[in-house]
Amino acid sequence: MTTLDPSRSAPSDSGSYRAALDELYSLRRFGMRPGLEGIRALLEGLGHPERSFRAIHVAGSKGKGSVSAMAAQILQASGRTVGLYTSPHLVSYRERIRVNGRPIPRRAVTEGVARVQVASRRLVAEGRSDRPATFFEVTTALALDWFRQRHVEDAVIEVGIGGRLDATNVLDAPVGVITTIELEHTDVLGPTLSDIAREKAGILHRGMRSVVGALPPEARTVVDRTADSLGVPVWHLDEEVRTGERTISESGQRFAIAMPATSYPGVEIPLHGRFQAGNAAIAVAAVQLYQRALGRTLAEASVRSGLAAVHWRGRLEAVRRRPWTYLDVAHTPDSARAVTESLAEIHPFVDPAESVILFGCLSDKRSDRLLEALSPIAQTVVVTPIRSERSADPNELRRRAIGSFRRVVQASDVSSGFALAKASVGPEGILLVVGSDYLVGEVLEGLEGRPEDEPDLSDPGRAASEPPIAAGATPGRRARDGVA
C-alpha cells in the first residue's frame, strides 16, 4: 500500500476533499448503529490496520478528550510516533485524526475515505455486511488505516459514545481508561448510572490494566465488579492515583502527581481547572501502566515536557483578555459546575453582575440544570441557537434561564449572540461561551476564521463559498457525535 506524504496538501486538494466529506457526511442517513460486526468486517477488508500498533483506550462521560491529548503528548515526548483519535471536532474534521500532533492531511482524507468506502461496498456486495458503513465506522477505519500508513507505534483512541458497542472497541489495548460517568446519552446507553457504567466498562478485557477516575458509587460498583470478573487490576483517582496541592496562575497550574512507587512533584500544565489536574494524573498513570505492560520505562522528563506542551482547545480555553473570554464545551450539569468552580478559582474577585454567559446546546441536553449550574458566575446570559438540526429552541432556553439569571437575552444566531455578550460584559467581568462543541466551534470560526481551502463543516451539504447561516434560517447539520 502506498504511504501518503503528509506534506501533500495544497489548496487544489480542497475540491476533492470537500467531495469526500460530502460523501462521508451523507452516511448519517444510516443513523447510529452501535455494534462491532460492521467495523470488524470493514477492518478485515482493509487488512486489519488496528493490529499494526498498540493503544491506550479512553472512555468516559467527560474528560476523555483531555486525558487522551495528555497521554498522547507524554508518549510523543518519549520519542514515540503517536496517533491520536478523538471526537468530535470543533472546526475541521481533520482534528479528529492526528499523528504526533499533526492533523491528517486533506489528500489523505480524500484517498482514505475512498479506500474505506470501496472496502465497505465490497463487503455489502459479497454479502458479508448487511449495510453500508456508518459515518463513525468510516472515520474510525480511516484513522486506524492512516496510523498504519504513518507507521504509528503507539496510539491513544478516544471512545465515541459508551464503550461496549462503540466502533473503537476493536482494539487489543494494554490499558483502558474510564474518566467519569454521568447521566448522558440515556436513549442509547440506558437510563441509570449503572447502565451507563456497564456500557463504558465494556472496553475492559482480560489482560488489560485500567485507570478509573472518581466515579459515583453506583457506577464505581459496576466498573469494579466488571474489572474483577475479568481479572483487570484498577488504579482509582484519589486512591492509588493522587494529585497534591495546586498553584494557579494565568498560564495554567502546578501540582504534584503520585501513584504506587512513583511521584512527580511540581508538574505544570497550561490548562485551567481542578478537573484538569485529575485528568493529568489519570493520563500519567495510564501511560505509566502502558509502558510497563510493554516492558518499557517512563522517564520523568517525558512526563514533565509532555504535560507542559499539551494543547487542547475548548476546555476552559482563554482566547481573549479585556474582557477575559473563555470557551468550554461543557454540556452536562456536572461539567458546568466544574467550569463554574474553576472560573471562581481563577477569578475569585470578579463581580457576577459584570460577567456574561453565551449559551447554546442541543435539544437533548438538560438545559435547565446546565443553566442553573452556570448561574453563580454571571447575572446575564445570552441564549442562542446553534448550527445543528438538533439545536435547542432558543425560546425554550430563554424560558428556562429566567429563574437562574437576572437578565436573559435571546440572540438569533451565534455571531450576533457573541456580539451581544461581548458588548454586555463589564470592564472587570468575564465572558464565558459554553454549552456545546457546536457552539465553541462556531465561535472559534468567528474569531479565527477558516483556512481558505477548508470547507465549512457546519453544513457539509452547503457549498464552501456560501455565507454562514443567516438569522432566521434553518439550522444546518454537523455530524459530530461519536457513533452517528
N, C-alpha and C positions, 0 to 999 in steps of 0.2 A: 504493500500500500504506500502511495506517495505521501511523504511528510510535507505538510504545508508550511511555508515560510511566514511567520507572523508579521514580518515587515511588509508583506504584500497586501496593503490595504489602502488603496488610493481612492480619491473621490469618484473615479469612474466605476468603482465597485458598488456604489450606492444603489443604482437601479436594480441590479440583481440581488443585492442584499435586501432591499425593500420587497422584492417579489418573493424571496424566500420567507420573509417574515409574514407577508400576506398569506402565503400558503400555510405556514405554521399556525398562525392565529385562527385560520379558518377551522382548525381542528377542534376548536371549542364547541362546535356543534355536536361533537360526540360526548360532551359533558365530562363529568368527573366520575371515573370508574376505578375505585380502589381495587387493588388486586395485583398479584405478581405474575400471573400467567403471561400477560401481554408483554411486559418488559423483559421477562426471561426469554421468551421466544425471539424478541427483537434483538437482544444482546447475543443470543446464539447465532442469529443471522449475520451479525457483524463480527463474529469470531471471538466473542467474549472479551471485549476490552476491559471489563471490570476486573479481570484476573491479572492484569498487567501491572498492578500497583497494590499497595496496602493502604488502609484508610482508617481514619477516626470518624465514626458515625455519630451525628449530633441531632438529638430530638429535644422537644420542649415547647411549652406554650409561649415563652418569651425568652430572650437572651441567647437563643441558639445561634443567631447570626453573629452576634458579638463574640461568643465563645469560639465559633468556627474561625472568624477572622483572626483572633488572637492565637489560636492553636496553629493556624497556617503560618502566621508570621514568625512564631517561635521555631517551627520546623525549617522555614526558609533561612532563618538566622543560623541554623545548624548546618547550613551548606547543602541542603537537600533541594531537589526540584519538586515543587509542591503545587498540586492542583487544589483549587477551592471552588466548590459548587454551592451556591446559595440561591434563595428565592424569598420574596420577589425582588424585582429590580426597582430602582427609583426613577431613572431617566432612560437608560439604554438597556436593551435586552442583553447586551454583551457583558454587563456587570455580573451576570449570573455565573459565568464560567471564566475562571482566571488561572493562569499558570505563573507562579512567582509574582503575583500581583498584577500581571498584565491581562486585560480583558481579551477574550477570544477575538481575533480579527474578523472584520466583516466578510472577507472572502472565505474564511474557514466556516463561518455560519452558513453562507450560501452553499458551499460544496458539502458541508456536513449534513445540513437538512436534506439536501437531495439524496445523499448516500443513505441516510436513515429511512427516508421515505421509500426509496427503492426496496430496501430490505423489508419494510412494513408491507408494501404491496405484494411482494413475492410471497410472504407468509400467508396473506389472505388468499392469493391465487392458488397456492398449494394446499389450502385447507388446514394449515397449521395454526391459523388465528381466525376467529370469527368476526373480527372488526379491525378497522384501521387503528393505528396507534393514536393515543390522545396527545394533547399539547405537552403535558408534563412528561409523558413517556418519551416522546421525541426529544425533548430538551434534555432529559436525563441521559438518553443514549448518545446524544450529540456531545454532551460534556464528557462522558466516560471515554468515548471514541477519541475526542480531542486530547484528553490526558494521555492516552496510549500513544498518539502521534507525537506528542511533545516529550515523550519518554519521562513522564512524571514518575517519581519514585514513591512519594507519599501524597495522599490526598486527604482533605477534610471535606466531608459530604454532609450537608445540612438536609434534614428531612423536610419534605414539603408540608404535609398535614398528617398528624398522627404518628405512625411508625410501622405498625404491623403489616399493613397493606399498602404502604407508600412505595412508589416506584423505586426509591433509593434502597429499599430493604432487600437488595440482591447481593450485598457485599459480605465478604468473609472478613469483617473488620475485627482487628485485635482489641479495640476499645470502643465502647458505646457510652454516650453521654446523654443524660436526661436533665435538662437545666431547671425547668419549672413545670408545674402542672396547674392549669386553671380551667374553669369552665369556658370552652371555646369550641367552635365548630361542632356544637352538640348535635346538629342534624346528621353529621357524618360519624362522629366519634362516640356518641352516646350522651345521655342526659346527666350523668353523675361524674364526680371526680374519679370514682373507682373505674367507671367505663373508660374514661379518657386515659387514666393511668395504665389500664390494661392494653390499650392500643399503643401507647408510647413505649411501654415495656416490651412490646413486640420486636424491638430492634435488638434485644438481648439474645444471645445464643451461647451454647456451650463452647468453652474455650476462650471466651471473651473476658475482659476486665471492664469495670464500669466506674464512672464518676457521676454522682447524682447531686443536684442542688437541694436547697431547702424546700421540701415538699409539704403540703398539708398532710396531716396524719392519715386521713383516709386514702390519699394517693400513695403515700410512702408505704403503707402496709401492702398494697398491691404490688408495687415495684420490688420491695424487699422479698416478698414471697415468690415472685417470678424469678428473681435472681437466685434465690436459694434453691428453687426447684431445678435450675439449670447449672448449679454449681458456679455461678458467676460471682467473684468477690467484688464488693462495692465499697467505694470511699464516698462518704457523705460530706457535703459542705457544712461547716460549723462543727464537725466532729473530727474525722480523720484529716480533712482539709480545712484550714482556718486562715482568716485574714487578721492582721493586727491593726493597731491604731492608725488612722488615716490623717494625712496632712493635705489640705485642699489649697489649690492655687488657681489662678485664672487659666493656666495652661493644662491643668489636669489634676492628678493626685498621686500621692506617695504612700505606700503601706508595706507591711510585711506579709509574706505568704509562708505557711508552714504545713507540712504533711509528714507522714511517717518517715523518719530517718533523714529528712531533708527540710531545709528552710531557706528562704530568700528574703533577707531583711532589706527594707528600703527600695523595693521595686517601684518604677514610675510608669504611669500610663497617661497618654494625652487625651483621656476621656473622663467625663464627669459622671457623678452619681455613685452612691454607695453600692448599688446593684452591679456596677461595672467592676468594683473591687472583687465581689464574689464571682463574677464571670471570669475575671482574670485568674483567680485561684482555681476555678474549675478547668480552665484551659491549660494551665501549667500542670495540674495533676493529670489531666488526660494525656498530655504529651509525655509526661514522666512515665506513666504506665505503658504508653505506646512504645516508647524507646526501649523500655525494659522487656516488653513482650518480644521485641525483635532482636534482643541481645545487644542493644546499643545503650550508650550513656547520654545523659542530657547535661550539657555544660551550662553552668550558671550564667556565663556570658551570653549564651544564646537566649536564655530566658529574659535577661535584662534588656538586651538590644532588641529582641523581638517585640516585647511589650511596649518598649519606648517608641517603636516605629509603627505601631498599629494605627490604622485609619479606617474608621467605619462610619459612614455617613448616615445622617438622620437619627442618630441616637444621642439626644441632648446635645446636638451639634450647634455651637455658636457660630453663626455665619456673618453677624454684623455687631458692631458696637454703636452706642449712642443713637438709638437705643440698643441695648443688648437684645439680640434676636436669636432665638433658639428654635431648632427643628427637632421634632421627635415623632417617631412612628407609633407611639403607644396607642393601642386600640382595645385594651381591656381595663376594667376598673383597677385591678392591682397594679398594672404598669403605669396607669395615670397617677395613682397615688405615689408610686416611686418617683415619677417625674416631679410631682409637686414637692415632695420631701427633699429631693436633690436640689431643686432651684432655691428652696428656702435655705438650704445649707450653703449654696454658692453666693446667694444674695440675701443675707439674713435681715438687712435693714430696708429692703425695698417695700414701699407702701403699695398694697394691692390696688388702691384707688388710682395709681398711676400706671398700672400694668394692664395688658390686653391679651386675650387668647383668640387666635384664629382657629376655628374648629370645624371639621367636616369628617364624616365617617360613612361606612357602608350601612345599609339598612338593617343588616342582621346583628349589628353591634348594640350593646346595652348603653345607648347614648345617655339616658338619664343618669345612670350610675357613673359613667365616664365624666359627664359634666359636673356632677356633684363632687367627684374626687378631685377635679381640677380647680374648683371654685376658691379654695383658700388663697391662691396666689394672684388672683385678679378679680376686679369687680365688673369688668367689661368683657363680653365675649362677642365675637363676630362669627356667625354661623354661615356656612356656605355649602352649596352642592359641590361634588367632585366629579371629575370626568369618568364616570362609570355608570353602566346601566343599573348597577345595584346601589347607587348613591342614596343615602338617607335624604328624605324630603326636608329641605331647609325650613319649611313652615313648621314641621313637626319638631325639628331641632330647636327652633325658636321657642315653641311652647314648653318644651322640656327644660330649657335653660332658664326660664323666667324665675323659677323658685330658687335657683342657685346663684344668680348674678344680679347685681343692681341694674346693670344696663345691658340689654341684648339688642344686637344689630344684625339684620339679615342682609346678606350680600347675594348678588345674582350669579356670581362665579368667583373662582379663586383669585383671579387677578384683581378684581375690584375689592374683594374681601381683604386681601393683603394691603391694598392701598388704604382702605378704611381703618384697618387695625393699626397700621403704621402711623397714620395721622392722629389716632386717638391715644397713643402712648405718651405718658408724661415724660418730662426731661430726665427723670431718675427711674423710670419704670422699665419693665422688660416686656418683650413681645414673644409669645410662645405660639408656634404653629404645631398643632398636634391633632391626632385622631385617626390617621390612616397613612399607609405608604403612598397611596394615590395623591393625597393632599401634599405631602412633603415633596414628592416628585414634581408636582406641578409648580410648587413654589421655587424649587431649585431650577427648573426650566426658566421661570420668570426672572430669577436673579442672575443666572449664569448663561442662559441660552443653550441652544443645542449646536453641535458642530454642523456645518452647512450640509454635509452629506449624511447626517444621521436622521432617519425617519422619526416622525412624531409617534412614539409608541402608545400614546394615549388612545389612539384610534387607528389601528393598522389598516382599516379599510379606507381611510381618507388619504388623498394624495398628499405627499410631503410638502408640496408648495402651498396647500390651502392654509388659511389662518387658523389659529386656535378657535375653539368653540365660543361663539358669541353669547352674550347674555340672553337667556330665554330659549336657547337652542336645546335640542335633546342631548343629554349627556352621551358621550361616546363610550367605548369599551376598552378595557385593558385586561389582558389575560395575565394577571399577576399571581393568582393564587396557586399554591403548591401543586395540587393534583388536578387542576382544571384542564 
